[in-house]
Amino acid sequence: MEAYCFKCRSKREIGNPQQVTLKNGRPATQGVCPQCGTKMFRIGKA
């Protein structure tokens, strides 16, 4: 799954993706940027 990295300013594949649930019950995916190591986050099902 791809997400936007704010540090690299480009879309990249999420490294070490984990499924999380937001407070309102919506699904999301969280991981790290393989290039710079910054946290990446994407709302929605994988």
Stockholm file with secondary structure:
# STOCKHOLM 1.0

chainA/1-46         MEAYCFKCRSKREIGNPQQVTLKNGRPATQGVCPQCGTKMFRIGKA
#=GR chainA/1-46 SS CEEEETTTTEEEECEEEEEEECTTSCEEEEEECTTTCCEEEEESCC
#=GC SS_cons        CEEEETTTTEEEECEEEEEEECTTSCEEEEEECTTTCCEEEEESCC
//
